[in-house]
Amino acid sequence: MRLSRRFINLLGGCSEFEMRARLVDVSRYQGVINGKALKDAGFCGIISRCTIGNIYYDPYYENNRKEARNNELIFGAYHVLWPINRDPRGEARWFTSHCGDIDFSVLDDELGVRQHSEGHHTVSGEEILSMSHLWLRETDAIMLMRPWLYTGSWFWNDPKLPTPAGWEKDYFLWEAEYLNVPSGQDHWHPDQSPEITGPQVLGDGWDDWKMWQWTSKGLPVGVQSKVLDYNVFNGTVDELKNLLGVALPNEFVIESEVPKEAEIIRVTLRRS
């Protein structure tokens, strides 16, 4: 038995955004992270950069993975496609040989539509999309775990790319679309919820999103950088764990006040 988001919302009077699972994404730029501090701040997961191309491995990746595991946080790993390599299968093998035990994988394919010192902009849009698809398929075949795709409409909808590609709906969308920081603040805080509940523009070909990277200016709790990316899953923590096949506890308790009634309801659920 599970409680629906609507029922939980009625119990606690929480907004839809507040009920969603919150995660951060990190790389070497965040330095050494503290999984307990992130968990205490209300985050349920960490998504860490693992590899770039077919030669780079993030030096902080393994520590990030251990911090997630030691603090019972969901853990995802992402790879940055390096189009100028023109070697998506080799990049997939590089990623899968370094990522270790993870809950989900992600491809970041945002290079190629803007001028770049490494020459990614010289690769055609057709090649970029073809390489993205090959990486996704190869990684899926190796890990038996369908990857997600991280992108932003500014990239995916660029005229250079022949989108919709047709295959994109086979992969969950992690959309990057940032909100402005509230007036008078330098950062969004972990306990703040924006009025907007989802990205306003999706990449062509998708009609729904699974993860939303909604700010790059989150208060840097549990990290050594000056800012932190905040993300929200389009569902509750339990729904994310069910989607990923992450083990759920056999029993959990919810205590909340019913609005207007001011009575305490205690619900104990046992999973079969």
C-alpha positions in Angstrom: 0.0 0.0 0.0 1.2 3.5 -0.8 0.0 6.9 0.0 -0.7 9.1 -3.1 0.9 12.5 -3.4 -2.6 14.0 -3.1 -3.3 12.3 0.2 0.1 13.2 1.7 -0.5 16.8 0.5 -3.9 16.9 2.3 -2.2 15.6 5.5 0.6 18.1 5.6 -0.6 21.0 3.5 2.6 20.8 1.5 2.8 22.3 -2.0 3.3 19.9 -5.0 6.9 21.1 -5.3 7.6 20.5 -1.7 6.5 16.9 -2.0 8.9 16.2 -4.8 12.3 14.4 -4.4 15.2 16.8 -4.3 18.7 16.0 -5.5 22.0 17.9 -6.2 24.5 17.4 -9.0 28.2 17.7 -8.4 31.6 17.4 -10.0 35.2 18.3 -9.1 34.1 22.0 -8.9 32.2 21.2 -5.6 35.3 19.7 -4.0 34.9 17.2 -1.2 31.2 16.8 -0.4 29.5 15.9 2.9 26.6 13.4 2.3 25.2 13.7 5.8 25.0 17.5 5.5 23.1 17.2 2.2 20.8 14.6 3.6 20.1 16.8 6.7 19.3 19.7 4.3 16.5 17.6 2.8 18.2 16.2 -0.3 17.5 12.5 -1.1 20.2 12.0 -3.8 23.4 13.0 -5.5 24.2 13.0 -9.2 27.9 13.1 -9.9 29.9 13.7 -13.0 32.0 10.5 -13.6 33.6 10.8 -17.0 34.2 13.1 -20.0 34.9 11.7 -23.5 37.1 8.7 -23.4 40.1 9.8 -21.3 38.8 11.9 -18.4 37.7 10.6 -15.0 36.5 13.0 -12.3 38.9 12.8 -9.4 36.1 13.4 -6.9 33.7 10.8 -8.3 34.5 7.9 -6.1 34.3 10.0 -2.9 31.0 11.3 -4.1 29.7 7.8 -4.6 30.9 6.7 -1.2 29.3 9.7 0.5 26.0 8.8 -1.2 26.2 5.1 -0.2 27.3 5.8 3.3 24.4 8.1 3.9 21.7 6.0 2.1 21.3 8.6 -0.7 20.2 7.8 -4.2 23.2 8.0 -6.5 23.4 8.7 -10.2 26.4 9.2 -12.5 26.7 11.3 -15.6 29.0 11.3 -18.6 29.7 14.3 -20.8 29.8 13.4 -24.5 32.8 14.8 -26.4 31.6 15.1 -30.0 34.9 15.8 -31.6 36.0 12.3 -30.6 33.4 10.7 -32.8 33.7 7.6 -30.6 30.4 7.2 -28.7 30.7 3.5 -28.1 34.2 3.9 -26.8 33.0 6.7 -24.5 30.2 4.4 -23.3 32.7 1.7 -22.4 34.9 4.3 -20.6 32.0 5.4 -18.5 30.7 2.0 -17.6 34.2 0.8 -16.7 34.5 3.6 -14.2 31.0 4.3 -12.7 30.8 1.4 -10.4 27.5 0.6 -8.5 25.0 3.3 -9.3 21.2 3.8 -9.3 21.0 5.5 -12.7 23.2 6.8 -15.5 22.9 10.1 -17.5 24.3 11.4 -20.7 25.1 15.1 -20.8 25.2 16.1 -24.5 25.2 19.9 -24.4 28.4 20.4 -26.5 28.4 21.2 -30.2 26.0 24.1 -30.9 28.2 26.9 -29.6 31.8 27.9 -30.4 34.2 25.7 -28.5 37.9 25.7 -28.2 38.0 21.9 -28.7 36.2 22.2 -32.0 32.9 20.5 -31.0 31.0 23.1 -33.0 32.5 21.7 -36.2 30.6 18.5 -35.7 27.3 18.4 -37.6 24.0 18.3 -35.7 23.2 15.0 -37.3 26.4 13.5 -36.0 25.9 14.9 -32.5 22.4 13.3 -32.2 23.6 10.0 -33.8 26.5 9.8 -31.3 24.2 10.6 -28.4 21.9 7.8 -29.4 24.7 5.4 -29.9 26.1 6.2 -26.4 22.7 5.7 -24.8 22.2 2.4 -26.6 25.7 1.1 -25.8 25.5 2.0 -22.2 22.0 0.4 -21.9 23.3 -2.8 -23.5 26.3 -2.9 -21.1 24.6 -2.0 -17.9 21.0 -3.3 -18.6 19.9 0.1 -17.2 18.3 2.6 -19.5 20.2 5.9 -19.2 18.6 9.3 -18.8 19.3 12.3 -21.1 20.3 15.7 -19.6 19.8 18.7 -21.9 18.3 22.1 -22.1 15.9 23.5 -24.7 18.5 26.1 -25.6 20.6 23.2 -26.9 18.1 20.5 -28.0 16.0 23.0 -29.9 18.9 24.7 -31.6 18.4 25.0 -35.4 21.7 23.1 -35.9 20.1 19.9 -34.5 17.5 18.0 -36.6 15.1 17.6 -33.7 12.9 15.9 -32.7 15.2 13.0 -33.3 12.5 10.4 -33.0 14.2 8.2 -30.4 14.3 10.8 -27.5 11.1 9.6 -25.9 12.8 6.3 -25.1 14.8 8.1 -22.5 13.8 10.1 -19.4 14.4 13.8 -19.7 16.5 15.8 -17.2 15.8 19.3 -18.3 18.0 22.3 -17.4 16.1 25.5 -17.0 17.1 28.0 -14.4 14.9 30.3 -12.3 16.0 33.7 -11.0 17.1 33.9 -7.4 14.6 35.8 -5.2 15.1 39.5 -4.8 17.5 40.3 -1.9 19.1 36.8 -1.9 22.4 35.5 -3.4 21.2 31.9 -3.4 18.1 29.7 -3.3 17.9 27.9 0.0 17.2 24.1 0.4 13.9 24.7 2.1 12.6 27.2 -0.5 10.1 26.2 -3.2 9.6 28.3 -6.3 6.1 29.2 -7.5 6.8 27.6 -10.8 6.5 23.8 -10.5 8.3 22.7 -13.7 10.3 23.8 -16.7 8.4 26.0 -19.1 10.0 24.8 -22.3 11.0 21.2 -23.0 13.3 19.8 -25.7 11.5 19.1 -28.9 10.1 15.6 -28.9 9.3 15.3 -25.2 6.0 16.1 -23.6 7.0 15.4 -20.0 10.1 15.6 -17.8 11.5 13.4 -15.0 14.1 15.7 -13.5 14.5 19.4 -13.5 17.7 21.3 -12.8 16.0 24.5 -11.7 18.9 26.5 -10.4 22.7 26.7 -10.5 22.7 29.1 -7.6 21.7 26.9 -4.7 23.1 27.5 -1.2 26.2 25.4 -1.1 25.4 23.1 1.8 27.7 20.1 2.2 30.1 21.2 -0.6 33.2 23.4 -0.9 32.0 25.5 -3.9 30.2 28.9 -3.8 27.1 27.6 -5.5 25.3 24.3 -6.0 22.9 22.9 -8.6 19.5 22.0 -7.2 17.3 19.5 -9.0 13.8 18.1 -8.4 12.3 14.9 -9.6 8.7 14.9 -11.0 7.4 12.8 -8.1 8.0 11.8 -4.5 11.1 10.1 -3.1 9.2 6.8 -3.0 8.2 7.2 -6.6 11.8 7.9 -7.6 13.0 4.9 -5.7 10.3 2.7 -7.3 11.3 4.0 -10.7 14.9 3.2 -10.1 14.3 -0.1 -8.3 16.0 1.2 -5.2 15.0 -0.8 -2.1 12.3 0.8 0.1 11.9 0.2 3.8 9.4 -2.4 4.9 7.7 0.0 7.2 7.4 3.8 7.5 5.4 6.2 9.6 3.8 9.5 8.7 2.8 12.0 11.3 1.0 15.1 10.3 -1.7 17.6 11.2 -4.9 17.6 9.2 -5.6 21.3 8.3 -8.6 22.7 10.2 -9.1 19.6 12.3 -5.8 20.0 14.2 -5.8 16.3 14.9 -2.7 14.1 14.7 -3.0 11.2 12.3 -0.5 8.4 12.6 -0.3 6.0 9.7 1.8 2.9 9.6 2.2 1.1 6.3 3.8 -2.3 5.9 5.0 -3.3 2.4 4.2 -6.8 1.3 
